[in-house]
Amino acid sequence: MGNPLLPLQLWLDDHPVLQNWLYNLVPVLVIVLLALALRQGLKQPIWAEAARRIRRRPAALWAIGIIGFYGLIAFSDSIGLYDAKKQERVSLLDAISRREKERYYSAPLATMTTGEAFPKPLKEKHILGTDGKGDDVLYQTLKGARTAFIIGGLTSLLTIPVGIILGLLSGFYSGTKYKWIDDLITYIYTVISSIPSILLQIAFVMVLGKGIFQICIALGMARWVGLCRQVRGETLRHREREYVRGARALGVSTWGILTRHILPNLLPTVIIFTTLGISGLILSEAILSYLGVGVGDGVGSWGNMINASRDELAREPILWWNLASASTAMLGIVLAFNLLGDALRDAIDPRLRS
Amino acid sequence: MLNYIVRRVLYAIPTLIGVLLVTWFLFFKTASPEVIARRNLSSRAPTQAQIQSWIKGHGYDKPPLDQLQNSTLDMMRFRFGKSDATKEDILERVKKGVVPSFTIGFNSFVATVFFAVIFAAIAAYFRGTYVDTMTTVICVIGMSLVYMIYIIGFQFLFCKILKLGPTWGFNPDENLIKYILIPTIIGVVAGLATEIRLYRTFLLEEINLDYVRTARAKGVAEPAVLLKHVLKNALIPIITNTVAVLPGLILGSLLLENFFGIPGLGSYLVEAISANDFTVVRAMVFLGTLLYIVGLILTDIAYALVDPRVRLS
């Protein structure tokens, strides 16, 4: 599969001003829409209650702060302008934190290169040192944030509609005269879930080729199954509730029952599943990158950094900064999403409330 | 019981057919043969003629139904063909890799479940105290680390600093333990965090039920309550959940064998990925799935053995 957006990209390359607009519009729109959704959501009593519960948990607040911090870095790497002289996009993050390329490894804050027979003086100061190609480690670590957010966000965007629609249909028609719909969907997700997800992802990226978009498709293919199963279970539960029966007795159409009555009640399940899943997605990206079916070279990713640092601990002197920076950065965001997911589950899920 | 086992095995057949359909679609229909051939031969700068002969040789030019039939029948009879990169017979290589992979996999599976139950029981016994909180905190941090960090870290600790075993290499004639001990330990540690946390929840769900209160009321000591009454009942969700350990074992096989240079099934797949060897990857995806399905069946049988209420309807 080639890049489906290639013609559009080629056309845009001829219109740099428009390209700059589009390039900056997308991340800004994402942020604005997220903020609007949050503001609208907090007006509803159940979400206001959840927000109150979360505010009481310091760990959750820390998690939100950390995610916000990473988000800011990712955002600053998403906006920027096209530099006509160098013929490349320069994001805000590039402008702030890019450093000159050195010859070889150098320790954090060092003035000379490390590991060479004759150490050379460095051109610039590097807070976290440089890696084997002489690239600044701090800059690369910061670059990884955007990749992590794209992997987590885009994959979730791909999985949520598929999981909800199939799960809803499957649960709603289970045991009725359109039972075959449920049987078919259940069969499909049984088959997909009996292929170990790592193998499915490897196979997908092998066939589609490396790249962020391909990774998202591969991760999403293995991931919608879990959401579909949970949504199906929830739908089965809600289908028999009085309010749905009441709606049916009042003559509300099937479409109306599904979208206006059952769907809003699935939202907690979907939100918890998505938040807890993002950490898994970020970890999977690193593993796939290690196995050689990742985002590819030239894309800043913590997985790529960890792989590059594989043999560095065995060397003399020990080159620890590349591995340490990438894994600390990754631990931070994954831990934050895990903590937030747990807090959300405790705050939203009515079954856990005492 | 026999009836149940037979029916459970029969239920797996349609799933297996579905898996074969999915693999066929994935490898033959998702990308054009041209693209796959080019990627497979990329290291040799292929000419148009080479690409065409690769497409012919791998059956990509046949009509879809023939492809489906051929690939399905070959897979079912374990005729995987030869590797594209090394021209080695795939089944032979798989047979060689089974022993180290299974030794690591089986041992870390047993040890993971065993230690996870012990730690979860400790956390549940001290529930609400700082022991419990510390366990949860460590588990959440442990879950947030990527598998490679465990391997790199512990390899550095065990092999470089403590010098307990070799960092790289494998000799089938020597004692297996020498090469397999450290990878197994790492596999267990990497999988432990998720499991402890889960088992702790299972134990805590049981701990407030009526029968536990009765046991306490008649004077059974707390450790005995936990071990004799609670653990026995919590075993049901624990056994159901052992399925969730299996994908971790497959991942462990891929990464551990690659890091330690053990010629198992996992490192075979990793080599195939870097050589763009589609034939091997397809065979390994099928084999991995087959093993996983067998694992699912075994868990279901174990589940039925422990819980007399379970019967397939």
Contacts between the chains, C-beta under 8 A, distances in Angstrom:
chain1	res1	chain2	res2	distance
A	1	B	30	6.8
A	1	B	31	5.4
A	1	B	35	7.4
A	2	B	35	7.8
A	187	B	14	7.1
A	187	B	18	6.6
A	188	B	18	7.6
A	190	B	15	5.7
A	190	B	18	7.4
A	191	B	15	5.7
A	191	B	18	3.3
A	191	B	19	5.8
A	191	B	21	7.8
A	191	B	22	6.1
A	192	B	22	7.1
A	194	B	15	5.3
A	194	B	19	6.3
A	194	B	289	6.2
A	194	B	292	6.1
A	194	B	293	5.3
A	194	B	296	6.6
A	195	B	19	5.9
A	195	B	22	6.8
A	195	B	285	7.0
A	195	B	288	7.7
A	195	B	289	4.8
A	195	B	292	7.4
A	196	B	246	7.3
A	196	B	247	4.8
A	196	B	250	5.0
A	196	B	288	5.4
A	196	B	289	6.7
A	196	B	292	5.1
A	197	B	247	6.1
A	198	B	247	6.4
A	198	B	250	6.0
A	198	B	251	5.1
A	198	B	254	7.0
A	199	B	250	6.9
A	199	B	284	7.2
A	199	B	285	4.7
A	199	B	288	4.7
A	199	B	289	6.9
A	200	B	285	7.4
A	202	B	269	7.4
A	202	B	273	6.4
A	202	B	281	6.8
A	202	B	285	7.5
A	203	B	23	7.4
A	203	B	26	5.6
A	203	B	27	7.2
A	203	B	281	6.2
A	203	B	282	7.6
A	203	B	285	5.1
A	204	B	26	6.9
A	204	B	30	7.9
A	206	B	273	6.7
A	206	B	276	7.4
A	206	B	278	6.8
A	206	B	281	5.7
A	207	B	26	6.0
A	207	B	27	6.4
A	207	B	30	4.9
A	207	B	31	5.1
A	207	B	36	7.0
A	207	B	278	8.0
A	208	B	30	6.9
A	208	B	31	6.7
A	209	B	31	8.0
A	209	B	35	7.9
A	209	B	39	7.1
A	279	B	143	7.7
A	279	B	144	6.4
A	283	B	146	5.0
A	283	B	147	7.7
A	286	B	146	4.8
A	286	B	148	7.0
A	287	B	146	6.6
A	287	B	147	6.2
A	287	B	148	7.2
A	287	B	251	7.0
A	287	B	255	7.3
A	290	B	148	5.7
A	290	B	255	7.3
A	291	B	254	6.6
A	291	B	270	6.0
A	291	B	273	5.8
A	292	B	270	7.5
A	292	B	273	5.1
A	292	B	274	5.0
A	293	B	273	5.9
A	303	B	146	7.7
A	306	B	146	7.0
A	306	B	148	5.3
A	306	B	149	7.2
A	306	B	152	7.6
A	307	B	148	7.6
A	309	B	152	7.8
A	310	B	148	7.9
A	310	B	152	6.8
A	310	B	259	8.0
A	313	B	152	6.4
A	313	B	156	4.9
A	313	B	160	7.3
A	314	B	156	7.7
A	314	B	160	6.7
A	314	B	167	7.5
A	323	B	149	7.9
A	323	B	152	6.6
A	327	B	145	7.3
A	327	B	146	7.1
A	327	B	149	5.0
A	330	B	146	6.2
A	331	B	141	7.5
A	331	B	144	5.4
A	331	B	145	6.2
A	334	B	144	4.1
A	334	B	145	7.9
A	334	B	146	7.9
A	335	B	140	6.8
A	335	B	141	6.5
A	335	B	144	4.1
A	338	B	140	5.6
A	338	B	143	6.2
A	338	B	144	5.6
A	339	B	140	6.8
A	342	B	140	7.6
